[in-house]
């Protein structure tokens, strides 16, 4: 084990996820999840070696308190002195940042300028950065942006068909998210296949409670499904994905809903949850669909159909299709959804290998199409934390 460990932090508005990684081996020595931050009953749960324990944060129930509790846990385990740098997931770098960067006051100012593009996420990310700087004094901090990988998207792909003045004044355009995952998976898929990433035309589907899809060709992103916010694109756990923008005026007139209420509904009450009227969890949806639940069956079919349509469109962006990659919690574990999606894609040269598809679950990578398929589909587990750790180590000179 290296003596230089990387602490990776991912801060939400009321939560904090953390992990201590050995950058060389990729091993996670300690992980944590702080919840209810900002409330009197905030707490943090630590996990190591398969065991968990919970620490109340009543004395300091905020992000600084959570990071401080992490420091105490590291001290108790004799790991404090081995932390060499801290990597932070930052949701939006807008057009300012196209790659990860060592954090300075100038970078913090740049992240603050991007707050209008991610008003719920960037302020929380900044709280984590400030807390880490305060608690782990003197250690280098690195920002790794969800949007950075997508900055290679050409202008015709990121431009909305609205008056250009809104782009010039407010940066209104498509940005995309899940970029750290896509970067890791694109590299891993090429390595797994023993091919040069720059020669592969890939479509990568990152499927979880939040879901998106990207086209990668010539080694870089050519297009992606999420847009100005993570709401655009695929059907997700609670997000609607693509809808007619006139839904806002329609619901305002017919349901007396405000813009804020419609936005909240599209983000938190739609997707699999909204269609099924049952759950946002894909596992529950699959189980209940198998039992004949009509809402669950419809939610599953809408999810799969929208995904298959997007794969076809991303094949256009990639200039063809050599490799379709499934990743994320659903993409890695749902052989049913993968099977249904591939069933739509015979015209792209994909034929499912049912046995291989069933075997490629629970962290197992693998090709899930037959040997005579013109294009390949495969499952590659993502590891955003390891990607953040690698960037942090490199930029910190470790």
C-alpha positions, 0 to 999 in steps of 0.5 A: 500500500502506498503511503500517499492516499487520496481523499475524494469528496462529493458534497451535496446540499445536505450530504457528503460522500467521502472515500480514501483511496490508494491511488496505485491499487484503487483500493478503498480503505475507508468510505463515509456518507454524511446525511441531514447536514444543516439539521440538528440530527445530522450524522455520518456513517463510516465503512471499512473492511465491511463494517459500519459505524455511525457518528452523530454530528450534533455539535457541528452539523454541517459540511465542516463538521462532517469533514472534521469527523472524517479527520478524527476517523482517519486519526483513529485508524492511523491514516491521517498522515498518509493523506496526500491530497484531496479531490473534489467532484464539482458538478459544473465548470461551465465553459470555464474548465475543460479539464481537472485543475488544482484549486486556487482562489482564482479557481474557486472564483471560477466555480462560483461564476458557474453557480447559475448553471448548477445552483443546487450543486456548485454551492455545496461543492464549494462548501466541501472545498472550503471545509477541506482547506480548513480541516486538512490545512496545507494539502493540495485540493483538486477540482474534477468537473462533471462537465469537463469531458463534454467540452469537446462537443461541437458547437452544432451539438451544444447549441439550443435553437433559441435566440443566440443572445441568451447564450452570449449573455447567460451561457444558455447551451447544452453542457452534459454531466457524468463526464468523469464516469464517461472518461473512465469508462471510455478508457476502460472499454478500449483497454478491455477490448485491446483497442485504441480509444481514438479508433473506436466509435463508442456510445456509452450509456451511464444508467442509474437513478440519474441517466445519460448517454454519450457519443465518443469518437476520435477519443473525445465526446461528440454529443451527450443527452443531458443539457443545461441541467441534468433534466434533459435526455433519458427517462430517469428515476425521478426525472422526466428527461425530454418533454415538450417545453410547453408543458410549463404553460399547459400546467400553469393554465390547467393545473394552476402550477407555478414554474417552480412547481413544474420544475420540481415535478419534472425533477423529483416526481417524474421518470420511473416514479411518475409513470409507475406511480410506484417507485423510482428504483429500477429493481422494484420496477422490474420485480413488479413488472414481472408480477403484472403491475401495469404502471411498472410495465409501462415505466420499464418499456418507456425507459427502454424505448427512450434509451434505444432511440437515443443510442440510435441518435448517438450513433449518428454523433459518433459517425457509426457504432463499433461499441455500445457500453453499459455502465452505472448501477442499472447499466451494470446490473440489469440484464433485463434492460440491456436485453430489451435495449439490444432487442431494438438495435438489430439494425445497428448490427447488435445481437444479444448473447443471453448467457454472457448478458446474464453473467455480466452483473455485480461488477463483472465486465464483459461483452454481451453480444454474439461473435457474429455481431457487426458491433459489440455491446459490453458492460464496464463498471464505472469508478468515478472516485478512482478517476478523481483520485488519479487526477488528484494525484497527477495534478498534485505531483504525487 
